[in-house]
Amino acid sequence: LGRYRLTDRLATGGSAEVWRAHDEQLQRDVAVKLLHPHLLPDERSRARLASEARAVAGLAHPGIVGVYDVDTDGEAPAVVLELVDGDSLAARLAAAGPLEPREAARIGAEVGEALYHAHGRGVVHRDVKPGNILLERDGRARLVDFGIARTLDEAAERLTVTGTVMGTLRYMAPEQLSGGEIGPRTDLWGLGAVLHEMLTGRPPFDATTPVGLAEAQRSGVPELPGVDPPLARIVVACLAVDPAQRPRHVGSVAAALRSWLAGEPVDALLAPAGMADTDAITAAAIPVAPPDAPVAPAAAAAAARPRAPVARRDGPSWWLIVALLVAVALVALAAFNGARLPGVPGASPSGTPATATPTATGTPTPEPTLDLASLPKPVRDEVEKYQEACGADAPLPPDLASMNKRQAEAYFEPLTEACEGD
């Protein structure tokens, strides 16, 4: 490979061989992944690999294995990666079985934080599984192979699903099996499957065919005997069949795992996003430019900026809003004869229109407001950064008074980044 001298073969699989190599220009050891040529047989598929490698190379997070270089000109397309001194989580589980719950939660949190960084920059992994999580000698988790699954999609379409992704099948989300839209919550499913295997020693669904896996997924998540119920709820939330019923984004799952480790409540962080277009993180799959077009990571990242969640328009909350609007109309009608109509009430912190209670003189009684000075300083700091970026009148969550530092970070950080990006 020119400047990279292959020294030791570290692993081989259905899609690639991984070698230890020496970069003779920079005098350092690296890992070289040689993809099997038949999986990328034409110029278009190799251009896709190069484009996605450039996108992943723009990620900078301690939980993500760095991409150094890509070579699509040789017989075997190659990706040059940071060399990690350690084994895969798959090898660890095969050798030692289930992990101690606190270690599993820590690894899950580290993986979730790495995914959250990637999602905020428009990159979806698509293949989160124990074999793509490397454990450093000190136990730190590192995610590898971002974008490789997407790169191989074209080849997979020409082959049978079973023959192509057999090693990945048990970790595939329902939307992947059905050919649906892939997004950040697809990685949430993968994280949930990994958490399940770390805690029980087996993946949640051990089917051997796509049809069998789809049927097993529809039957619900198997029980996690002996697992602390709050920790089990995190796993179950990630493995909701409907992506809209999974947690808001992977950052909230990482925060929930950190909260569980600290002995704090987790349920508030696991609320589903509801409608798919209300994601706090709405990144699409990795943007791939045509072979003759330059990659524009800044534009891709801007398109993937988080948006503030909006209220769902179904269920009892919608009828409550209708009832409140009717009440406002009645108040306005009563004040029609010579009285000054009250102004349209503003939105409450939760986004639900707030009604004014008329007094004897027709003057609305103001709603009580939260004293931000009463919040703990770490929470207040997150609110102040959010309001500085999004405006002093930016809506606040109804449960703000009960949030701790981790919960506030998980809620406000993506919204703050969205406003700063705008």
Secondary structure, DSSP 4 states (H G I P E B T S, - for coil): -TTEEEEEEEEE-SSEEEEEEEETTTTEEEEEEEE-GGGS-SHHHHHHHHHHHHHHHT---TTBPPEEEEE-SSSS-EEEEEPPSEEEHHHHHHHH-SPPHHHHHHHHHHHHHHHHHHHTTT---S--SGGGEEEETT--EEE--TTHHHHTHHHHHHS-HHHHHTTTGGG--HHHHTT----HHHHHHHHHHHHHHHHHSS-S---SSHHHHHHHHHT-PPP-TTS-HHHHHHHHHHT-SSGGGSBS-HHHHHHHHHHHHTT---GGGG-B--SGGG-S----SPP---TTS---HHHHHHHT--------SSSHHHHHHHHHHHHHHHHHHHTTTTSPPPPPP-B-TTSPBPPPEE-TTSPEEPPP---GGGS-HHHHHHHHHHHHHH-TT----TTGGG--HHHHHHHHHHHHHHHHH-
